[in-house]
Amino acid sequence: MVLVGRQAPDFTAAAVLGNGDIVENFNFAEFTKGKKAVVFFYPLDFTFVCPSD
């Protein structure tokens, strides 16, 4: 588990950026190099992960 204030592990994944661009091979370490970042994950609405939401 990554906690607030700790360094997040590097990962590569498909991502949608704040400007709406879709990036197939988004690399977290490369994108955030020298910057602070907030990482937010949200499962698709009505998926099996959150059946009560």
C-alpha positions as CSV (number, residue, x, y, z in Angstrom):
1,M,0.0,0.0,0.0
2,V,1.3,3.5,-0.9
3,L,0.6,6.1,1.7
4,V,0.3,9.9,1.4
5,G,3.7,11.5,1.1
6,R,5.5,8.3,0.0
7,Q,6.9,7.7,-3.4
8,A,4.6,5.8,-5.7
9,P,5.9,2.8,-7.6
10,D,6.6,3.2,-11.3
11,F,4.1,1.7,-13.7
12,T,3.1,1.8,-17.4
13,A,-0.5,1.6,-18.4
14,A,-3.1,3.2,-20.7
15,A,-4.3,6.5,-19.3
16,V,-6.5,9.5,-20.0
17,L,-4.8,12.8,-19.2
18,G,-6.4,15.9,-17.8
19,N,-6.6,17.5,-21.3
20,G,-8.5,14.4,-22.6
21,D,-5.6,12.9,-24.5
22,I,-5.6,9.1,-24.4
23,V,-2.1,7.6,-23.9
24,E,-1.6,3.9,-24.6
25,N,1.8,3.6,-22.9
26,F,1.7,6.1,-20.1
27,N,4.9,5.8,-17.9
28,F,4.3,7.3,-14.4
29,A,8.0,7.9,-13.6
30,E,8.7,9.6,-16.9
31,F,5.6,11.8,-16.8
32,T,6.1,12.9,-13.2
33,K,9.9,13.3,-13.2
34,G,10.7,16.3,-11.0
35,K,7.1,17.0,-10.3
36,K,4.6,16.2,-7.5
37,A,1.5,14.2,-8.5
38,V,-1.8,12.9,-7.3
39,V,-2.7,9.4,-8.4
40,F,-6.4,8.6,-8.6
41,F,-7.9,5.3,-9.8
42,Y,-11.6,4.9,-10.4
43,P,-13.3,1.7,-11.7
44,L,-15.8,2.0,-14.4
45,D,-19.4,2.7,-13.1
46,F,-21.5,-0.4,-12.5
47,T,-18.6,-2.8,-12.7
48,F,-18.4,-6.0,-10.6
49,V,-15.6,-4.3,-8.4
50,C,-18.2,-2.0,-6.8
51,P,-21.6,-3.7,-7.1
52,S,-23.2,-1.5,-4.4
53,D,-22.3,1.8,-6.0
